[in-house]
Amino acid sequence: MLFMLIVKASKNSEAGNLPSQELMEAMTEYNEELIKAGVRVMAKGLHPSSNGLRLSFPEPGGRPVVTEGPFTETKDVVAGFILIDVNTKEDAIEWAMRMPDPQGYGEGEIELRQVF
């Protein structure tokens, strides 16, 4: 079963601030554990939303509307993701619970979603 651990953005990640060295080491260790367990498929961080854009479709069949970043609501922005392949939803939850606060400063938020 594929699951995506979606790391939500924070004010720090949107500002392009890198995590502390301690947090970077903790995330490296976490990723190494995922690899050793044979469950990590892919893990990537994303540039701040100031480098991105959104396409919205306000009219069915119409042309999309393009909005350039940055986007002010960090709760709606993704900072990175880890894709894991596990046997059960419970396994996915267990791995998600082991992830260090991905943003530091108590700002981290992870969303766990199963992939079709």
ChimeraX attribute file (.defattr): number of C-alpha atoms within 10 A of each C-alpha:
attribute: neighborCount
match mode: 1-to-1
recipient: residues
	/A:1	13
	/A:2	18
	/A:3	23
	/A:4	21
	/A:5	22
	/A:6	20
	/A:7	23
	/A:8	21
	/A:9	26
	/A:10	26
	/A:11	15
	/A:12	16
	/A:13	23
	/A:14	22
	/A:15	14
	/A:16	13
	/A:17	12
	/A:18	13
	/A:19	16
	/A:20	12
	/A:21	9
	/A:22	10
	/A:23	16
	/A:24	16
	/A:25	12
	/A:26	16
	/A:27	17
	/A:28	12
	/A:29	14
	/A:30	16
	/A:31	18
	/A:32	13
	/A:33	15
	/A:34	17
	/A:35	14
	/A:36	10
	/A:37	10
	/A:38	12
	/A:39	19
	/A:40	19
	/A:41	14
	/A:42	13
	/A:43	14
	/A:44	11
	/A:45	11
	/A:46	15
	/A:47	15
	/A:48	23
	/A:49	22
	/A:50	14
	/A:51	11
	/A:52	13
	/A:53	13
	/A:54	13
	/A:55	11
	/A:56	11
	/A:57	11
	/A:58	10
	/A:59	9
	/A:60	7
	/A:61	7
	/A:62	8
	/A:63	11
	/A:64	13
	/A:65	12
	/A:66	11
	/A:67	12
	/A:68	13
	/A:69	13
	/A:70	17
	/A:71	17
	/A:72	12
	/A:73	10
	/A:74	17
	/A:75	12
	/A:76	11
	/A:77	18
	/A:78	22
	/A:79	21
	/A:80	19
	/A:81	19
	/A:82	19
	/A:83	20
	/A:84	25
	/A:85	19
	/A:86	17
	/A:87	11
	/A:88	12
	/A:89	15
	/A:90	10
	/A:91	16
	/A:92	22
	/A:93	14
	/A:94	11
	/A:95	17
	/A:96	19
	/A:97	11
	/A:98	10
	/A:99	15
	/A:100	15
	/A:101	17
	/A:102	23
	/A:103	24
	/A:104	18
	/A:105	11
	/A:106	9
	/A:107	14
	/A:108	14
	/A:109	17
	/A:110	20
	/A:111	12
	/A:112	17
	/A:113	15
	/A:114	14
	/A:115	11
	/A:116	6
